[in-house]
Amino acid sequence: MSASTGVAGEDVSSALALVNTRHLRSGQPADLLADPAQAAEWLAERGLVPRGTRLSDPETAQLVALREAVRGLFAAWAGQRIPAAGDVATLNAALAAATVVPALTWDEAGPHQSEHVPTAANAFAAATVRLARDALRVLTDPAGPEPAPCGAHGCVRWFLRTHAARQWCSDRCGDRVRAARHYARHRGTA
């Protein structure tokens, strides 16, 4: 789970975290990408751009468009329907936006495949391609956890379902639903 939000899967999927940058806070819409400074800060917190990176308004709009496209693709996947052509086109455009090459890294655990962005590449373009590649991995990995919308009333977040019984994005949402059920049961007997 993500340390910042507690949403299952955000620690392993930046694309999921991107989708969840639009959510409800105390029942009010919240957007972590509301302006270029907030969007740059979110990208830096995820390790996708260096701290101090500045985004333009068009880059922020592009990031928001990618978020909405990935959200639409997740919804189509979860609903077992064909996604909007524009969502597919937006993801594919992001995939083609920057040069990211596979690289070999080696640590105590052994060899790993990672991604290397040539230093001459645009940091924002590299970030969007990484987000798009992660969304592609989440949507196409047959052995990976599946994206699912939170089943709690009033929650618009998504999570990665690691087992079929999981219905909520976080313990907080699950506790809220269980408390509401308990209250309804006991209210009915009073």
Kinemage of the C-alpha trace (Angstrom):
@kinemage 1
@onewidth
@group {chain A} dominant
@subgroup {mainchain}
@vectorlist {calphas} color= white
{ca met a 1} P 0.000 0.000 0.000
{ca ser a 2} L 1.117 3.522 -0.587
{ca ala a 3} L 2.497 5.200 2.478
{ca ser a 4} L 0.876 8.470 1.510
{ca thr a 5} L -2.660 7.304 0.728
{ca gly a 6} L -2.941 3.704 1.863
{ca val a 7} L -4.322 2.717 -1.544
{ca ala a 8} L -3.486 -0.869 -2.470
{ca gly a 9} L -1.125 -0.966 -5.438
{ca glu a 10} L 0.087 2.633 -5.564
{ca asp a 11} L 3.452 1.513 -4.221
{ca val a 12} L 3.981 -0.701 -7.290
{ca ser a 13} L 2.144 1.234 -9.989
{ca ser a 14} L 2.758 4.875 -10.815
{ca ala a 15} L -0.079 4.687 -13.353
{ca leu a 16} L -2.486 3.715 -10.574
{ca ala a 17} L -1.170 6.565 -8.440
{ca leu a 18} L -1.686 8.887 -11.424
{ca val a 19} L -5.318 7.800 -11.781
{ca asn a 20} L -5.832 8.468 -8.080
{ca thr a 21} L -4.555 12.053 -8.275
{ca arg a 22} L -8.215 12.896 -8.888
{ca his a 23} L -10.244 11.837 -5.877
{ca leu a 24} L -12.639 13.062 -3.213
{ca arg a 25} L -11.405 14.558 0.043
{ca ser a 26} L -14.108 15.037 2.672
{ca gly a 27} L -16.668 14.596 -0.108
{ca gln a 28} L -15.147 17.400 -2.196
{ca pro a 29} L -13.255 16.945 -5.476
{ca ala a 30} L -9.473 17.068 -5.032
{ca asp a 31} L -6.917 17.193 -7.835
{ca leu a 32} L -3.212 16.739 -7.148
{ca leu a 33} L -2.465 17.940 -10.691
{ca ala a 34} L -4.509 21.146 -10.459
{ca asp a 35} L -1.680 23.391 -11.656
{ca pro a 36} L 1.857 23.046 -13.041
{ca ala a 37} L 3.536 23.411 -9.638
{ca gln a 38} L 1.379 20.705 -8.037
{ca ala a 39} L 1.817 18.403 -11.043
{ca ala a 40} L 5.609 18.843 -10.969
{ca glu a 41} L 5.662 18.161 -7.233
{ca trp a 42} L 3.592 14.986 -7.679
{ca leu a 43} L 5.919 13.752 -10.451
{ca ala a 44} L 8.966 14.513 -8.281
{ca glu a 45} L 7.468 12.703 -5.276
{ca arg a 46} L 7.011 9.620 -7.474
{ca gly a 47} L 10.645 9.893 -8.636
{ca leu a 48} L 9.577 10.537 -12.232
{ca val a 49} L 11.247 13.941 -12.641
{ca pro a 50} L 14.028 15.659 -10.698
{ca arg a 51} L 13.004 17.994 -7.871
{ca gly a 52} L 12.753 21.534 -9.140
{ca thr a 53} L 11.416 20.506 -12.553
{ca arg a 54} L 8.992 23.099 -13.876
{ca leu a 55} L 6.030 22.168 -16.022
{ca ser a 56} L 4.210 24.352 -18.488
{ca asp a 57} L 0.447 24.645 -18.692
{ca pro a 58} L 0.386 22.474 -21.866
{ca glu a 59} L 2.508 19.789 -20.162
{ca thr a 60} L 0.172 19.805 -17.162
{ca ala a 61} L -2.816 19.507 -19.493
{ca gln a 62} L -1.074 16.588 -21.234
{ca leu a 63} L -0.493 14.861 -17.883
{ca val a 64} L -4.138 15.365 -16.894
{ca ala a 65} L -5.239 13.999 -20.293
{ca leu a 66} L -3.052 10.931 -19.735
{ca arg a 67} L -4.601 10.469 -16.285
{ca glu a 68} L -8.130 10.626 -17.681
{ca ala a 69} L -7.215 8.246 -20.525
{ca val a 70} L -5.708 5.697 -18.116
{ca arg a 71} L -8.755 6.058 -15.855
{ca gly a 72} L -10.974 5.392 -18.895
{ca leu a 73} L -8.874 2.379 -19.884
{ca phe a 74} L -9.045 0.969 -16.351
{ca ala a 75} L -12.838 1.462 -16.359
{ca ala a 76} L -13.158 -0.275 -19.731
{ca trp a 77} L -10.992 -3.160 -18.531
{ca ala a 78} L -12.946 -3.541 -15.268
{ca gly a 79} L -16.263 -3.292 -17.147
{ca gln a 80} L -15.103 -5.764 -19.811
{ca arg a 81} L -15.893 -3.350 -22.618
{ca ile a 82} L -14.040 -1.731 -25.492
{ca pro a 83} L -12.384 1.539 -24.381
{ca ala a 84} L -12.865 4.875 -26.072
{ca ala a 85} L -10.605 5.232 -29.102
{ca gly a 86} L -9.335 8.542 -27.732
{ca asp a 87} L -8.143 6.873 -24.523
{ca val a 88} L -6.181 4.296 -26.502
{ca ala a 89} L -4.737 7.028 -28.748
{ca thr a 90} L -3.700 9.143 -25.755
{ca leu a 91} L -1.898 6.220 -24.125
{ca asn a 92} L -0.187 5.281 -27.393
{ca ala a 93} L 0.908 8.889 -27.955
{ca ala a 94} L 2.441 8.962 -24.480
{ca leu a 95} L 4.221 5.667 -25.163
{ca ala a 96} L 5.832 7.196 -28.247
{ca ala a 97} L 6.732 10.537 -26.644
{ca ala a 98} L 10.231 9.878 -25.307
{ca thr a 99} L 13.181 7.618 -25.668
{ca val a 100} L 13.336 5.179 -22.802
{ca val a 101} L 15.673 2.273 -23.301
{ca pro a 102} L 15.915 -0.938 -21.320
{ca ala a 103} L 18.985 -1.209 -19.129
{ca leu a 104} L 20.568 -3.851 -16.961
{ca thr a 105} L 21.026 -3.053 -13.292
{ca trp a 106} L 22.652 -5.335 -10.781
{ca asp a 107} L 22.418 -5.293 -7.010
{ca glu a 108} L 22.775 -7.754 -4.141
{ca ala a 109} L 19.677 -9.621 -5.372
{ca gly a 110} L 21.159 -10.070 -8.838
{ca pro a 111} L 20.362 -8.732 -12.300
{ca his a 112} L 17.235 -6.677 -13.022
{ca gln a 113} L 15.819 -5.019 -16.066
{ca ser a 114} L 15.209 -1.309 -15.606
{ca glu a 115} L 14.659 1.690 -17.812
{ca his a 116} L 17.260 4.270 -18.684
{ca val a 117} L 16.383 7.702 -19.998
{ca pro a 118} L 19.201 9.329 -21.940
{ca thr a 119} L 20.229 12.528 -20.150
{ca ala a 120} L 19.422 14.620 -23.217
{ca ala a 121} L 15.788 13.508 -23.077
{ca asn a 122} L 13.051 15.801 -21.785
{ca ala a 123} L 12.286 14.852 -18.160
{ca phe a 124} L 8.548 15.421 -18.571
{ca ala a 125} L 8.339 13.321 -21.748
{ca ala a 126} L 10.291 10.562 -20.022
{ca ala a 127} L 7.893 10.700 -17.046
{ca thr a 128} L 4.816 10.421 -19.245
{ca val a 129} L 6.242 7.478 -21.155
{ca arg a 130} L 7.042 5.710 -17.880
{ca leu a 131} L 3.499 6.319 -16.646
{ca ala a 132} L 2.094 5.067 -19.953
{ca arg a 133} L 4.322 1.973 -19.931
{ca asp a 134} L 3.215 1.182 -16.395
{ca ala a 135} L -0.451 1.543 -17.421
{ca leu a 136} L 0.233 -0.784 -20.351
{ca arg a 137} L 1.837 -3.311 -17.982
{ca val a 138} L -1.094 -3.159 -15.537
{ca leu a 139} L -3.610 -3.648 -18.342
{ca thr a 140} L -1.789 -6.446 -20.165
{ca asp a 141} L 0.060 -8.512 -17.543
{ca pro a 142} L -1.987 -11.727 -17.278
{ca ala a 143} L -0.256 -12.689 -14.016
{ca gly a 144} L -0.470 -9.254 -12.419
{ca pro a 145} L -3.113 -7.799 -10.141
{ca glu a 146} L -6.090 -6.260 -11.907
{ca pro a 147} L -7.194 -2.630 -11.628
{ca ala a 148} L -10.526 -2.239 -9.835
{ca pro a 149} L -12.644 0.681 -8.668
{ca cys a 150} L -13.142 1.032 -4.938
{ca gly a 151} L -16.480 -0.396 -3.855
{ca ala a 152} L -16.969 2.103 -1.017
{ca his a 153} L -19.778 4.604 -1.511
{ca gly a 154} L -18.363 8.012 -2.402
{ca cys a 155} L -14.850 6.787 -3.222
{ca val a 156} L -13.573 7.314 -6.764
{ca arg a 157} L -10.118 5.787 -6.300
{ca trp a 158} L -8.807 2.695 -8.035
{ca phe a 159} L -6.651 -0.068 -6.576
{ca leu a 160} L -4.857 -3.180 -7.757
{ca arg a 161} L -6.897 -6.214 -6.743
{ca thr a 162} L -4.547 -8.894 -5.532
{ca his a 163} L -7.340 -11.282 -4.557
{ca ala a 164} L -10.976 -11.585 -5.590
{ca ala a 165} L -12.367 -10.781 -2.151
{ca arg a 166} L -10.778 -7.333 -2.015
{ca gln a 167} L -13.406 -4.662 -2.703
{ca trp a 168} L -11.902 -1.456 -1.307
{ca cys a 169} L -8.914 0.684 -2.161
{ca ser a 170} L -7.769 1.053 1.435
{ca asp a 171} L -8.377 -0.087 4.984
{ca arg a 172} L -10.021 3.280 5.608
{ca cys a 173} L -12.683 2.658 2.944
{ca gly a 174} L -13.212 -0.906 4.136
{ca asp a 175} L -13.605 0.265 7.735
{ca arg a 176} L -16.081 2.934 6.611
{ca val a 177} L -18.229 0.361 4.790
{ca arg a 178} L -18.129 -2.092 7.693
{ca ala a 179} L -19.035 0.662 10.172
{ca ala a 180} L -21.967 1.759 7.989
{ca arg a 181} L -23.226 -1.837 7.792
{ca his a 182} L -22.885 -2.250 11.549
{ca tyr a 183} L -24.711 1.018 12.162
{ca ala a 184} L -27.525 0.036 9.755
{ca arg a 185} L -27.923 -3.376 11.425
{ca his a 186} L -28.052 -1.942 14.936
{ca arg a 187} L -30.208 0.998 13.937
{ca gly a 188} L -32.756 -1.415 12.484
{ca thr a 189} L -33.036 -3.347 15.775
{ca ala a 190} L -33.404 -0.256 17.983
